Amino acid sequence: MTTSAEHLLAGPWGLPGNLDAELARALEQEDYGTALALLRDTLPPEPSPRLLVLLAFVRFQDALEVMVTELVPACQEALALLERASEAGVPVEAVAPLREEVERVLAEETVRELAAERMTPERAEGAPLEEVLEAASRLRATHPARAAELFLLAARQDDPERAPIHRADAGIALHQAGRTAEARPLLEAALALDWRTPALWQDSLHVDWAGTLLLEQAHAARDAQAFDTFWAQALAQGRQLHRPFPSNWLNQERLLTLLIARGDGPRATYVATRIEASRHYLPRALAAQVAEARTLARRQAGPQA
């Protein structure tokens, strides 16, 4: 970034309360997920051009470094925000480096997305494993059933020690495709697997997803026994991996909503505590759910609480 662009991103920003300090801390630590949540939560109806530039930067960086599956929409959103900032008076040259970087990444990602679209199971039979896996990962959001086919094909092609990773990904994709009966055995296998081995450890977050999706399936089937079993398994795996379940932010929010809907105050409060322990800032809507979980738990505890 140029000096002029860095000046645009620098505080103070005029956010309410002590949120300028919270935002500064997040940016200093390159915690772009927190910065994005904070900005989206507090942005006024008519934000200043500087805030538009900052939101564009944070949205892009968060996708670039963490939420890589959202790079294309993140780039598109960032460019729209930069256009609004320019229309509001920000000099074009001040944001040119950021705009050029976003446009470069968007062009590269578009090429990769198109290549993934062309990857059918038939083509994948003769394609390098890395290309098959990249296509499957990219297709999971838009064509989850085809992604599952590619992941299962990769499981047959890859080293047997790493095959469980791809089968777990296939289970996640099948769940997203609504084919939960096919997904369940794959997710159950992932939840039961020992992810502490060197071949699997880096991808052990699959446990978090397997546990969450199996709980959603048990809830949908009104199978209380399966729900209890999967909950206990997921907690045990989290302890074994030294990564308390649920650890993924998306899964935490999914489970909090699900447990409140079930009227399960104790478990909802447990997830609420996990959310608070893993984040520096809670958006207003999420903070309201955390409070709702605690209220539910107090009511269920009765007069002794």
Residue pairs with C-beta under 8 A, 6 or more apart in sequence:
1 9
1 97
1 98
2 94
2 96
2 97
4 91
4 93
4 94
5 53
5 94
5 95
5 97
5 98
8 50
8 53
8 54
8 90
8 94
8 95
9 27
9 50
9 53
9 54
9 57
11 20
11 23
11 24
12 20
13 20
13 23
13 48
13 50
13 51
13 54
14 20
14 48
15 23
15 38
15 42
16 42
19 38
19 42
22 34
22 38
22 280
22 281
23 35
23 38
23 39
25 31
25 280
26 32
26 34
26 35
26 38
26 280
26 281
27 35
27 58
30 61
30 65
31 280
32 58
32 61
32 62
32 65
32 66
33 62
33 66
33 67
33 249
34 279
34 280
34 281
35 58
35 62
36 55
36 58
36 59
36 62
37 281
37 283
38 281
38 283
39 51
39 54
39 55
39 58
40 55
40 283
41 281
41 283
41 284
43 51
43 55
44 51
47 55
48 88
49 84
49 85
49 88
49 89
49 90
50 85
50 90
52 81
52 82
52 84
52 85
52 88
52 90
53 81
53 82
53 85
53 90
53 95
53 98
55 81
56 77
56 78
56 79
56 81
56 82
56 85
56 95
56 98
56 102
57 78
57 98
59 74
59 77
59 78
59 81
60 74
60 75
60 78
60 98
60 101
60 102
60 105
62 74
63 70
63 71
63 73
63 74
63 75
64 71
64 74
64 105
67 74
69 137
69 138
69 140
69 141
71 105
71 106
71 109
72 106
72 109
72 110
72 113
75 102
75 103
75 105
75 106
75 109
76 106
78 98
78 102
79 99
79 102
79 103
79 106
82 95
82 98
82 99
82 102
85 95
86 92
86 95
112 134
112 138
113 138
115 131
115 135
116 134
116 135
116 138
116 139
117 139
119 127
119 131
119 132
119 135
119 136
119 139
119 150
120 146
121 146
121 149
121 150
121 153
124 132
124 135
124 150
124 153
124 154
125 153
129 154
129 157
129 158
132 150
132 153
132 154
132 157
133 150
133 151
133 154
133 166
135 150
136 147
136 148
136 150
136 151
136 154
136 166
136 169
136 173
137 147
137 169
139 146
139 147
139 150
140 147
140 169
140 172
140 173
140 176
141 176
144 173
144 174
144 176
144 177
145 173
145 174
145 177
145 179
147 169
147 170
147 173
148 170
148 171
148 173
148 174
148 177
148 179
148 182
149 170
151 166
151 167
151 169
151 170
151 173
152 166
152 167
152 170
154 166
155 163
155 164
155 166
155 167
155 170
156 163
158 166
159 199
161 197
161 199
161 200
162 199
162 200
164 189
164 190
164 193
164 200
165 200
165 203
165 206
167 186
167 189
167 190
168 186
168 187
168 189
168 190
168 193
168 203
168 206
168 209
168 210
169 206
170 186
171 183
171 184
171 185
171 186
171 187
171 189
171 190
171 210
171 213
172 183
172 187
172 206
172 209
172 210
172 213
173 183
174 180
174 182
174 183
174 186
175 183
175 187
175 213
175 216
175 217
180 217
180 220
183 213
183 217
184 214
184 217
187 210
187 213
187 214
187 217
188 210
188 214
190 206
190 207
190 209
190 210
191 207
191 210
191 211
191 214
191 230
191 233
191 234
191 237
192 233
193 200
193 207
194 200
194 240
195 201
195 203
195 204
195 206
195 207
195 237
195 241
196 204
196 240
196 241
204 241
204 243
205 243
205 247
205 248
207 234
207 237
207 238
207 241
207 243
207 245
208 234
208 238
208 243
208 245
208 246
208 247
208 248
208 251
209 248
209 251
210 234
211 230
211 231
211 233
211 234
211 237
211 245
211 246
211 251
212 234
212 246
212 248
212 251
212 254
212 255
214 226
214 230
214 234
215 227
215 230
215 231
215 234
215 255
215 258
216 254
216 258
217 226
218 224
218 226
218 227
218 230
219 227
219 258
219 261
219 262
231 267
234 245
234 246
235 244
235 245
237 245
238 244
238 245
238 246
238 247
244 274
245 274
246 252
246 255
246 271
246 274
247 274
247 278
249 275
249 278
249 279
252 271
252 274
252 275
252 278
253 275
253 286
253 289
255 271
256 268
256 271
256 272
256 275
256 286
256 289
256 290
256 293
257 289
259 267
259 268
259 271
259 293
260 268
260 289
260 292
260 293
260 296
263 296
263 300
264 296
265 293
265 296
265 297
265 298
265 299
265 300
265 301
266 297
266 300
268 292
268 293
268 296
268 297
269 293
269 294
269 296
269 297
271 293
272 289
272 290
272 293
272 294
275 282
275 286
275 290
276 282
276 290
282 290
297 305
298 305
